[in-house]
């Protein structure tokens, strides 16, 4: 198994409004198309690391972007989770 860390794999192509004041549906729409990939991910298992997860909208958008580009699997690693409403 080959492991590679690449902090430049995903870029934010669209600068979106801050998520903090948005409800869940608005958060999802806000980041749905915000990300672009910088290289081919077909067939790869990608690990996404997030320091704090609030609603999960950003992680969901990242995972969708990666899967649509052909990633075999996406695993999210989260350090902290904010309390749910």
MMTF fields as JSON, N, C-alpha, C and O atoms, coordinates in Angstrom:
{
  "mmtfVersion": "1.0.0",
  "mmtfProducer": "UNKNOWN",
  "numBonds": 339,
  "numAtoms": 340,
  "numGroups": 85,
  "numChains": 1,
  "numModels": 1,
  "chainsPerModel": [1],
  "groupsPerChain": [85],
  "chainIdList": ["A"],
  "bondAtomList": [4, 2, 8, 6, 12, 10, 16, 14, 20, 18, 24, 22, 28, 26, 32, 30, 36, 34, 40, 38, 44, 42, 48, 46, 52, 50, 56, 54, 60, 58, 64, 62, 68, 66, 72, 70, 76, 74, 80, 78, 84, 82, 88, 86, 92, 90, 96, 94, 100, 98, 104, 102, 108, 106, 112, 110, 116, 114, 120, 118, 124, 122, 128, 126, 132, 130, 136, 134, 140, 138, 144, 142, 148, 146, 152, 150, 156, 154, 160, 158, 164, 162, 168, 166, 172, 170, 176, 174, 180, 178, 184, 182, 188, 186, 192, 190, 196, 194, 200, 198, 204, 202, 208, 206, 212, 210, 216, 214, 220, 218, 224, 222, 228, 226, 232, 230, 236, 234, 240, 238, 244, 242, 248, 246, 252, 250, 256, 254, 260, 258, 264, 262, 268, 266, 272, 270, 276, 274, 280, 278, 284, 282, 288, 286, 292, 290, 296, 294, 300, 298, 304, 302, 308, 306, 312, 310, 316, 314, 320, 318, 324, 322, 328, 326, 332, 330, 336, 334],
  "bondOrderList": [1, 1, 1, 1, 1, 1, 1, 1, 1, 1, 1, 1, 1, 1, 1, 1, 1, 1, 1, 1, 1, 1, 1, 1, 1, 1, 1, 1, 1, 1, 1, 1, 1, 1, 1, 1, 1, 1, 1, 1, 1, 1, 1, 1, 1, 1, 1, 1, 1, 1, 1, 1, 1, 1, 1, 1, 1, 1, 1, 1, 1, 1, 1, 1, 1, 1, 1, 1, 1, 1, 1, 1, 1, 1, 1, 1, 1, 1, 1, 1, 1, 1, 1, 1],
  "groupList": [{"groupName": "UNK", "atomNameList": ["N", "CA", "C", "O"], "elementList": ["N", "C", "C", "O"], "formalChargeList": [0, 0, 0, 0], "bondAtomList": [1, 0, 2, 1, 3, 2], "bondOrderList": [1, 1, 2], "singleLetterCode": "X", "chemCompType": "L-PEPTIDE LINKING"}],
  "groupTypeList": [0, 0, 0, 0, 0, 0, 0, 0, 0, 0, 0, 0, 0, 0, 0, 0, 0, 0, 0, 0, 0, 0, 0, 0, 0, 0, 0, 0, 0, 0, 0, 0, 0, 0, 0, 0, 0, 0, 0, 0, 0, 0, 0, 0, 0, 0, 0, 0, 0, 0, 0, 0, 0, 0, 0, 0, 0, 0, 0, 0, 0, 0, 0, 0, 0, 0, 0, 0, 0, 0, 0, 0, 0, 0, 0, 0, 0, 0, 0, 0, 0, 0, 0, 0, 0],
  "groupIdList": [1, 2, 3, 4, 5, 6, 7, 8, 9, 10, 11, 12, 13, 14, 15, 16, 17, 18, 19, 20, 21, 22, 23, 24, 25, 26, 27, 28, 29, 30, 31, 32, 33, 34, 35, 36, 37, 38, 39, 40, 41, 42, 43, 44, 45, 46, 47, 48, 49, 50, 51, 52, 53, 54, 55, 56, 57, 58, 59, 60, 61, 62, 63, 64, 65, 66, 67, 68, 69, 70, 71, 72, 73, 74, 75, 76, 77, 78, 79, 80, 81, 82, 83, 84, 85],
  "secStructList": [7, 7, 7, 7, 7, 7, 6, 6, 1, 3, 3, 3, 7, 1, 7, 7, 7, 7, 1, 6, 6, 1, 7, 2, 2, 2, 2, 2, 2, 2, 2, 6, 6, 7, 3, 3, 3, 1, 1, 7, 7, 6, 6, 7, 3, 3, 3, 3, 3, 3, 3, 3, 3, 1, 1, 1, 2, 2, 2, 2, 2, 2, 2, 2, 2, 2, 2, 2, 6, 6, 7, 1, 3, 3, 3, 3, 3, 3, 3, 3, 3, 7, 7, 7, 7],
  "xCoordList": [0.842, 0.0, 0.886, 1.823, 0.568, 1.299, 0.497, -0.704, 1.142, 0.488, 1.168, 2.395, 0.355, 0.875, 0.024, -1.204, 0.652, -0.082, 0.075, 1.187, -1.037, -0.997, -2.001, -3.191, -1.519, -2.389, -2.885, -3.733, -2.362, -2.784, -3.713, -4.021, -4.156, -5.02, -6.351, -6.882, -6.876, -8.152, -7.936, -7.242, -8.538, -8.499, -9.924, -10.862, -10.058, -11.372, -11.441, -10.814, -12.21, -12.305, -13.287, -13.179, -14.242, -15.238, -15.168, -15.358, -14.899, -14.867, -16.303, -16.993, -16.73, -18.123, -18.321, -17.362, -19.571, -19.927, -19.534, -19.5, -19.24, -18.941, -20.115, -21.274, -19.811, -20.835, -21.526, -22.656, -20.868, -21.307, -22.729, -23.396, -23.205, -24.539, -25.603, -26.723, -25.256, -26.184, -26.789, -26.152, -28.032, -28.622, -28.045, -27.293, -28.392, -27.788, -27.993, -27.04, -29.207, -29.464, -28.666, -28.11, -28.611, -27.845, -26.355, -25.649, -25.871, -24.452, -24.128, -23.101, -25.012, -24.787, -24.753, -23.879, -25.701, -25.729, -24.503, -23.954, -24.085, -22.975, -21.673, -20.91, -21.414, -20.14, -20.265, -19.277, -21.461, -21.709, -20.758, -20.337, -20.415, -19.548, -18.28, -17.679, -17.884, -16.763, -15.388, -14.406, -15.28, -13.971, -13.598, -14.455, -12.306, -11.744, -10.535, -9.863, -10.275, -9.124, -7.961, -8.158, -6.754, -5.566, -4.905, -3.975, -5.383, -4.82, -5.836, -6.88, -5.517, -6.382, -6.468, -5.451, -7.685, -7.885, -8.562, -8.93, -8.728, -9.425, -8.796, -7.59, -9.661, -9.24, -8.556, -8.192, -8.372, -7.654, -8.589, -9.77, -8.035, -8.719, -8.148, -6.961, -8.993, -8.561, -9.002, -10.154, -8.082, -8.387, -8.437, -7.486, -9.541, -9.707, -9.612, -10.302, -8.757, -8.565, -9.191, -8.921, -10.029, -10.686, -10.448, -10.565, -10.117, -9.871, -11.162, -11.225, -12.191, -13.465, -14.611, -14.691, -15.495, -16.677, -17.893, -18.156, -18.618, -19.832, -21.042, -21.619, -21.43, -22.602, -22.213, -23.04, -20.975, -20.531, -20.707, -20.358, -21.241, -21.509, -20.233, -20.223, -19.169, -17.915, -17.318, -16.88, -17.295, -16.776, -17.612, -17.071, -18.916, -19.793, -19.485, -19.397, -19.321, -19.006, -17.664, -17.523, -16.68, -15.371, -15.484, -14.934, -16.19, -16.348, -17.074, -16.686, -18.112, -18.844, -17.946, -17.965, -17.168, -16.241, -15.248, -14.987, -14.697, -13.715, -14.342, -13.757, -15.516, -16.182, -16.603, -16.471, -17.109, -17.49, -16.278, -16.412, -15.104, -13.876, -13.266, -12.224, -13.931, -13.478, -12.752, -12.242, -12.688, -12.053, -12.81, -14.04, -12.071, -12.675, -13.371, -14.447, -12.749, -13.276, -12.792, -11.691, -13.613, -13.238, -13.514, -14.629, -12.495, -12.622, -12.324, -11.311, -13.214, -13.019, -12.435, -12.896, -11.422, -10.82, -11.061, -10.615, -11.758, -12.153, -11.572, -11.737, -10.885, -10.298, -11.361, -11.394, -12.23, -13.254, -14.587, -14.651, -15.649, -17.012, -17.763, -17.792, -18.379, -19.176, -20.466, -20.924, -21.063, -22.333, -23.42, -23.502, -24.247, -25.347, -26.491, -26.677, -27.262, -28.403, -29.456, -30.48],
  "yCoordList": [-1.178, 0.0, 1.24, 1.36, 2.147, 3.41, 4.497, 4.632, 5.267, 6.36, 7.651, 7.741, 8.648, 9.933, 11.04, 10.979, 12.033, 13.199, 14.328, 14.637, 14.935, 16.017, 17.097, 16.983, 18.133, 19.228, 20.081, 20.952, 19.839, 20.63, 19.859, 20.345, 18.69, 17.859, 18.548, 18.425, 19.264, 19.956, 21.447, 21.873, 22.235, 23.686, 24.212, 23.614, 25.331, 25.994, 26.927, 27.986, 26.52, 27.273, 28.434, 29.422, 28.305, 29.348, 29.773, 28.952, 31.031, 31.532, 31.797, 32.651, 31.05, 31.062, 31.932, 32.354, 32.184, 32.925, 32.091, 30.864, 32.727, 31.974, 31.069, 31.464, 29.866, 28.874, 29.151, 28.711, 29.864, 29.975, 30.497, 30.115, 31.342, 31.928, 31.276, 31.777, 30.165, 29.499, 28.256, 27.597, 27.934, 26.675, 25.53, 25.768, 24.305, 23.134, 23.115, 22.884, 23.351, 23.331, 24.414, 24.173, 25.589, 26.684, 26.362, 26.707, 25.708, 25.304, 24.337, 24.464, 23.377, 22.395, 23.07, 22.783, 23.961, 24.686, 25.588, 25.731, 26.186, 27.128, 26.489, 27.13, 25.243, 24.599, 23.485, 22.822, 23.275, 22.142, 22.095, 21.01, 23.231, 23.256, 24.082, 24.593, 24.208, 25.094, 24.494, 25.235, 23.187, 22.542, 21.986, 21.532, 22.031, 21.457, 20.603, 20.866, 19.59, 18.712, 19.142, 19.639, 18.946, 19.343, 18.182, 18.377, 16.969, 15.814, 14.68, 14.744, 13.661, 12.506, 11.698, 11.432, 11.31, 10.512, 9.178, 8.45, 8.852, 7.616, 6.395, 6.163, 5.619, 4.375, 4.518, 3.512, 5.737, 5.95, 5.956, 6.287, 5.583, 5.738, 7.016, 7.078, 8.038, 9.348, 9.555, 9.298, 10.018, 10.397, 11.917, 12.597, 12.448, 13.889, 14.186, 13.56, 15.14, 15.497, 16.859, 17.82, 16.94, 18.193, 18.424, 17.497, 19.656, 19.93, 19.942, 19.335, 20.624, 20.699, 20.503, 21.198, 19.554, 19.342, 19.932, 19.622, 20.773, 21.358, 20.643, 19.775, 20.987, 20.346, 19.162, 18.289, 19.124, 18.075, 18.46, 17.676, 19.651, 20.064, 20.157, 19.755, 20.679, 20.81, 19.44, 19.181, 18.559, 17.21, 16.465, 15.732, 16.649, 16.01, 16.519, 15.728, 17.831, 18.4, 17.897, 17.6, 17.801, 17.27, 15.814, 15.432, 15.008, 13.591, 13.425, 12.59, 14.203, 14.127, 14.505, 13.843, 15.555, 15.983, 14.877, 14.586, 14.265, 13.197, 11.96, 11.374, 11.567, 10.384, 10.608, 9.708, 11.803, 12.097, 12.08, 11.826, 12.351, 12.326, 10.93, 10.731, 9.953, 8.571, 7.982, 6.866, 8.702, 8.122, 6.857, 6.834, 5.82, 4.537, 4.639, 4.075, 5.361, 5.471, 6.785, 7.242, 7.388, 8.602, 8.377, 8.025, 8.58, 8.445, 9.796, 10.424, 10.242, 11.507, 11.251, 10.368, 12.025, 11.989, 13.345, 14.371, 13.354, 14.597, 14.627, 13.678, 15.735, 15.872, 16.21, 15.603, 17.18, 17.613, 17.758, 18.066, 17.532, 17.658, 18.632, 18.459, 19.663, 20.583, 19.899, 18.984, 20.323, 19.713, 19.938, 21.014, 18.941, 19.079, 19.826, 19.755, 20.552, 21.317, 20.407, 20.877],
  "zCoordList": [0.0, 0.0, 0.0, 0.79, -0.897, -0.98, -0.275, -0.512, 0.584, 1.291, 0.884, 0.849, 0.578, 0.144, 0.751, 0.689, 1.328, 1.839, 0.829, 0.399, 0.456, -0.524, -0.133, -0.424, 0.521, 0.966, -0.192, 0.0, -1.399, -2.56, -3.498, -4.586, -3.107, -3.944, -4.253, -5.357, -3.28, -3.435, -3.243, -2.32, -4.127, -3.964, -3.884, -4.412, -3.219, -3.159, -4.355, -4.372, -5.35, -6.598, -6.49, -7.216, -5.579, -5.374, -3.914, -3.016, -3.679, -2.305, -1.87, -2.425, -0.872, -0.447, 0.788, 1.435, 1.094, 2.304, 3.526, 3.44, 4.652, 5.876, 6.246, 6.121, 6.696, 7.018, 8.358, 8.57, 9.248, 10.641, 10.818, 11.779, 9.941, 10.115, 9.231, 9.134, 8.589, 7.665, 8.299, 9.121, 7.91, 8.362, 7.525, 6.579, 7.868, 7.23, 5.722, 4.978, 5.256, 3.811, 3.093, 2.022, 3.676, 3.075, 3.075, 2.127, 4.12, 4.168, 3.034, 2.367, 2.827, 1.754, 0.381, -0.438, 0.14, -1.142, -1.284, -2.376, -0.191, -0.184, -0.678, -1.401, -0.297, -0.642, -1.681, -1.996, -2.21, -3.115, -4.309, -4.71, -4.877, -6.065, -5.825, -6.77, -4.572, -4.214, -4.473, -4.504, -4.66, -4.691, -6.062, -6.821, -6.361, -7.588, -7.206, -6.209, -8.006, -7.781, -8.663, -9.771, -8.16, -8.911, -9.628, -10.41, -9.364, -10.071, -10.099, -9.45, -10.85, -11.027, -9.733, -9.094, -9.35, -8.138, -8.434, -7.512, -9.725, -10.084, -9.423, -9.511, -8.752, -8.136, -6.785, -6.175, -6.307, -5.05, -3.842, -3.95, -2.696, -1.403, -0.8, -0.482, -0.643, -0.184, 1.261, 1.61, 2.094, 3.468, 3.563, 3.178, 4.073, 4.244, 5.736, 6.541, 6.106, 7.507, 7.762, 7.041, 8.792, 9.172, 10.659, 11.46, 11.029, 12.441, 13.252, 14.322, 12.757, 13.467, 12.479, 11.466, 12.778, 11.944, 12.656, 13.818, 11.957, 12.521, 11.938, 12.593, 10.732, 10.109, 9.236, 8.972, 8.79, 7.868, 6.41, 5.527, 6.13, 4.755, 3.925, 2.762, 4.503, 3.759, 3.469, 2.348, 4.47, 4.249, 3.212, 2.384, 3.256, 2.275, 0.872, -0.068, 0.722, -0.597, -1.109, -2.295, -0.222, -0.621, -1.063, -2.096, -0.287, -0.622, -1.956, -2.773, -2.178, -3.45, -4.625, -5.662, -4.464, -5.518, -5.836, -7.004, -4.805, -4.991, -5.637, -6.548, -5.175, -5.729, -7.183, -8.013, -7.492, -8.876, -9.808, -11.005, -9.255, -10.048, -10.121, -10.745, -9.472, -9.594, -8.406, -8.496, -7.289, -6.099, -5.712, -5.708, -5.392, -5.023, -3.676, -3.475, -2.762, -1.392, -0.793, -1.097, 0.056, 0.772, 2.25, 2.635, 3.072, 4.52, 5.155, 4.849, 6.043, 6.744, 8.125, 8.849, 8.483, 9.8, 10.451, 9.936, 11.573, 12.227, 13.639, 14.407, 13.979, 15.312, 16.358, 17.429, 16.052, 17.003, 16.299, 15.109, 17.054, 16.525, 17.409, 18.628, 16.818, 17.606, 18.021, 17.336, 19.128, 19.549, 18.513, 17.922, 18.291, 17.344, 18.016, 19.231, 17.184, 17.728, 18.283, 18.778]
}
